[in-house]
Amino acid sequence: MTPRDVVLSRTRLQRPPLVPELELHLADDMDQAWAWLQRELDDGELPPPFWAFAWLGGQAVARHVLDHPDLVAGRSVLDLATGSGLCALAATLAGASSVLAVDVDRYAVEAARLNAAHNDREVELLCADLLDEEPPAVDVVLAGDVFYDAKMSERVQPWLLAAQRAGSRVVVGDPGRHYLPRALMRELGAYDVPTTRDLEGVEVKRVVVYELG
Ligand SMILES: C[S@@+](CC[C@H](N)C(=O)[O-])C[C@H]1O[C@@H](n2cnc3c(N)ncnc32)[C@H](O)[C@@H]1O
């Protein structure tokens, strides 16, 4: 099965509630999709298909960027941990001069590629783990829902701080995850985002967009 087949087999085209401007290949049920993929690909270690959902933090960042295009218009943007590509695609709609979308999961990169093509957007895609390297020199780093577990948070926090020190504006979207370093952030906006009990345990969640520093 090619990565393209994998993405297309468990998703259908849907518009994220907070970002109806974009139509993405998204799944309906995380557990079912994950179990099916592990079985089908015969890989019990396969990470969850994060790329098959528009996470709350990503939706809030994308909405914020679309409502405040000056943040990215004419600027170079990196969407770290892009998943479906949602924030990267929003940045292109808002007029970014270049957008690089990065994820460690090759299925995420494929999902982002398919979503960019479906929405007629141009995004540079990279399947890589940049968190042990110097952050690339970009004007803006977007990071939707990256504080979702302890391991990722431990690595991503110093990296985002390094990006900010190097001159990038760092914009984070977060629905109140335990590992968010709230004290390092200032609030730019907040949104009530419809979600599912399956994914988040509630039907609507307050999601905040922050800037680091
Ligand atoms: C909760 S999802 C968020 C996806 C997207 N930003 C959104 O908000 O919809 C987290 C993403 O982080 C990616 N990820 C995990 N570790 C990473 C790393 N070291 N570098 C880049 N992406 C990473 C996962 O593959 C996954 O796609």
The ligand as an SDF file (V2000), in Angstrom:
LIG
                    3D

 27 29  0  0  0  0  0  0  0  0999 V2000
   -1.4330   16.5280   17.5330 C   0  0  0  0  0  0  0  0  0  0  0  0
   -0.7200   16.4790   15.9380 S   0  0  0  0  0  0  0  0  0  0  0  0
   -0.9140   18.1580   15.3880 C   0  0  0  0  0  0  0  0  0  0  0  0
   -0.9550   18.2710   13.8910 C   0  0  0  0  0  0  0  0  0  0  0  0
   -1.3190   19.6560   13.3240 C   0  0  0  0  0  0  0  0  0  0  0  0
   -0.3410   20.6510   13.7130 N   0  0  0  0  0  0  0  0  0  0  0  0
   -2.7050   20.0680   13.7780 C   0  0  0  0  0  0  0  0  0  0  0  0
   -2.8040   20.9090   14.6890 O   0  0  0  0  0  0  0  0  0  0  0  0
   -3.6960   19.5200   13.2590 O   0  0  0  0  0  0  0  0  0  0  0  0
    1.0090   16.4030   16.3030 C   0  0  0  0  0  0  0  0  0  0  0  0
    1.9260   16.1660   15.0960 C   0  0  0  0  0  0  0  0  0  0  0  0
    3.2850   16.2430   15.5410 O   0  0  0  0  0  0  0  0  0  0  0  0
    4.0460   15.4100   14.6980 C   0  0  0  0  0  0  0  0  0  0  0  0
    5.3740   15.2520   15.3090 N   0  0  0  0  0  0  0  0  0  0  0  0
    5.7280   14.5280   16.3920 C   0  0  0  0  0  0  0  0  0  0  0  0
    7.0480   14.6640   16.6350 N   0  0  0  0  0  0  0  0  0  0  0  0
    7.5420   15.4980   15.6850 C   0  0  0  0  0  0  0  0  0  0  0  0
    8.8350   16.0360   15.4030 C   0  0  0  0  0  0  0  0  0  0  0  0
    9.8970   15.7300   16.1360 N   0  0  0  0  0  0  0  0  0  0  0  0
    8.9730   16.8520   14.3310 N   0  0  0  0  0  0  0  0  0  0  0  0
    7.9000   17.1600   13.5440 C   0  0  0  0  0  0  0  0  0  0  0  0
    6.6520   16.6910   13.7720 N   0  0  0  0  0  0  0  0  0  0  0  0
    6.4760   15.8780   14.8330 C   0  0  0  0  0  0  0  0  0  0  0  0
    3.1920   14.1670   14.6240 C   0  0  0  0  0  0  0  0  0  0  0  0
    3.5870   13.3100   13.5820 O   0  0  0  0  0  0  0  0  0  0  0  0
    1.8080   14.8090   14.4180 C   0  0  0  0  0  0  0  0  0  0  0  0
    1.5290   14.9680   13.0470 O   0  0  0  0  0  0  0  0  0  0  0  0
  1  2  1  0
  2  3  1  0
  2 10  1  0
  3  4  1  0
  4  5  1  0
  5  6  1  0
  5  7  1  0
  7  8  2  0
  7  9  1  0
 10 11  1  0
 11 12  1  0
 11 26  1  0
 12 13  1  0
 13 14  1  0
 13 24  1  0
 14 15  1  0
 14 23  1  0
 15 16  2  0
 16 17  1  0
 17 18  1  0
 17 23  2  0
 18 19  1  0
 18 20  2  0
 20 21  1  0
 21 22  2  0
 22 23  1  0
 24 25  1  0
 24 26  1  0
 26 27  1  0
M  CHG  2   2   1   9  -1
M  END
$$$$
